[in-house]
Amino acid sequence: MIEVTRLNGKTYWLNPHQIETIESNPDVTIKLLSGNTLIVKETPEQIIDKIVSYRKRIGVFKNEL
């Protein structure tokens, strides 16, 4: 799970495997496979860095080499 922050400051934990798209409109909107959307404070680059860190932590990259 990765931590994201909604615009109201509330912390939310998100399964990165459920992310379909990340858009900057100018607010950052995350669309999930379920069809739900989240608007967060983090930049797309920060979210991607969190996803990469999460995948390294669970060992996914070892399987992708």
Contacts in CASP RR format, 6 or more apart in sequence:
PFRMAT RR
TARGET T0000
AUTHOR 0000-0000-0000
METHOD contacts of the structure
MODEL  1
MIEVTRLNGKTYWLNPHQIETIESNPDVTIKLLSGNTLIVKETPEQIIDK
IVSYRKRIGVFKNEL
1 13 0 8 1.000
1 14 0 8 1.000
1 15 0 8 1.000
1 16 0 8 1.000
1 54 0 8 1.000
2 13 0 8 1.000
2 14 0 8 1.000
2 16 0 8 1.000
2 47 0 8 1.000
2 50 0 8 1.000
2 51 0 8 1.000
2 54 0 8 1.000
3 11 0 8 1.000
3 12 0 8 1.000
3 13 0 8 1.000
3 14 0 8 1.000
3 50 0 8 1.000
4 11 0 8 1.000
4 12 0 8 1.000
4 13 0 8 1.000
4 14 0 8 1.000
4 30 0 8 1.000
4 38 0 8 1.000
4 40 0 8 1.000
4 41 0 8 1.000
4 42 0 8 1.000
4 47 0 8 1.000
4 50 0 8 1.000
5 11 0 8 1.000
5 12 0 8 1.000
5 40 0 8 1.000
5 41 0 8 1.000
5 42 0 8 1.000
6 12 0 8 1.000
6 38 0 8 1.000
6 39 0 8 1.000
6 40 0 8 1.000
6 41 0 8 1.000
7 27 0 8 1.000
7 39 0 8 1.000
7 40 0 8 1.000
7 41 0 8 1.000
9 41 0 8 1.000
12 38 0 8 1.000
12 40 0 8 1.000
14 30 0 8 1.000
14 32 0 8 1.000
14 38 0 8 1.000
16 50 0 8 1.000
16 51 0 8 1.000
16 54 0 8 1.000
16 55 0 8 1.000
18 32 0 8 1.000
18 33 0 8 1.000
18 34 0 8 1.000
19 30 0 8 1.000
19 31 0 8 1.000
19 32 0 8 1.000
19 33 0 8 1.000
19 51 0 8 1.000
20 31 0 8 1.000
20 32 0 8 1.000
20 33 0 8 1.000
20 35 0 8 1.000
21 30 0 8 1.000
21 31 0 8 1.000
22 28 0 8 1.000
22 29 0 8 1.000
22 30 0 8 1.000
22 31 0 8 1.000
22 44 0 8 1.000
22 47 0 8 1.000
22 48 0 8 1.000
23 29 0 8 1.000
23 31 0 8 1.000
23 44 0 8 1.000
24 43 0 8 1.000
24 44 0 8 1.000
27 39 0 8 1.000
27 40 0 8 1.000
28 39 0 8 1.000
28 40 0 8 1.000
28 41 0 8 1.000
28 42 0 8 1.000
28 43 0 8 1.000
28 44 0 8 1.000
28 47 0 8 1.000
29 37 0 8 1.000
29 38 0 8 1.000
29 39 0 8 1.000
29 40 0 8 1.000
30 37 0 8 1.000
30 38 0 8 1.000
30 39 0 8 1.000
30 40 0 8 1.000
30 47 0 8 1.000
31 37 0 8 1.000
32 38 0 8 1.000
40 47 0 8 1.000
42 50 0 8 1.000
55 61 0 8 1.000
END
